[in-house]
């Protein structure tokens, strides 16, 4: 199956963007497997996981959810049909900046949690927590850098690709937050 | 590209922030299984809004359902996990 060359520039991503959706679903599969592993381990180490959650900063993570949603809004503004290039560039830069804010808040959050990582009283919670959220954090950091790059080279196909991926990173966090912090 | 107006996107962002605030309140004041169920439902709702409006997939229902379905499967699994733990602990 080939990507349609005749694909209208202004169309939202659809089933014709074969490689894009392969990438999207590979990300969702990877994170889905990690989240399932987290939950399964949580069944067998329920006490340890409950104790470990007491050391997480859920309000800060909720703030980070708002930060990522705001970034997603700006990314959607950049990908709007008919958006002038100047506005597209500005929205991409703002989206990237909020992405970096997310990274900064997350690193600050980690500084308060890293001390518990080696404590056996919390089972495998913190290993899985840092793996899961750290993997996501790297995606956000990389995505924010690509948003900045694309703001410099605003071909619409590039904008569509990176903003679609950016929203996927947002979706992953939206689902991950209650499972890791609250469940 | 996304076929939403600036105003529509702004309204959707406000809705998403409001839902996030409601989730925080639900955990704080409801708690337990009911609070978790509410939070997971709200997370699914947020997923739906991001998929339909921010990703512009209103015209591609199959992909939209698949993406939201991904979130639903995980949310249901999280709820099931807590039910199992509750039963196991008696």
Interface residues (C-beta under 8 A of the other chain):
Chain A: X9 X10 X11 X12 X13 X14 X15 X21 X28 X32 X35 X36 X39 X40 X42 X43 X46 X58 X59 X62 X65 X66 X69 X70 X72 X73 X75 X76 X77 X79 X80 X81 X82 X83 X156 X159 X160 X164 X167 X170 X171 X174 X175 X177 X178 X179 X182 X183
Chain B: X1 X2 X3 X4 X5 X6 X9 X10 X12 X13 X16 X17 X20 X23 X24 X27 X35 X36 X39 X40 X43 X46 X47 X50 X51 X53 X54 X55 X56 X57 X59 X60 X62 X63 X67 X70 X71 X73 X74 X75 X77 X78 X79 X81 X82 X84 X85 X88 X89
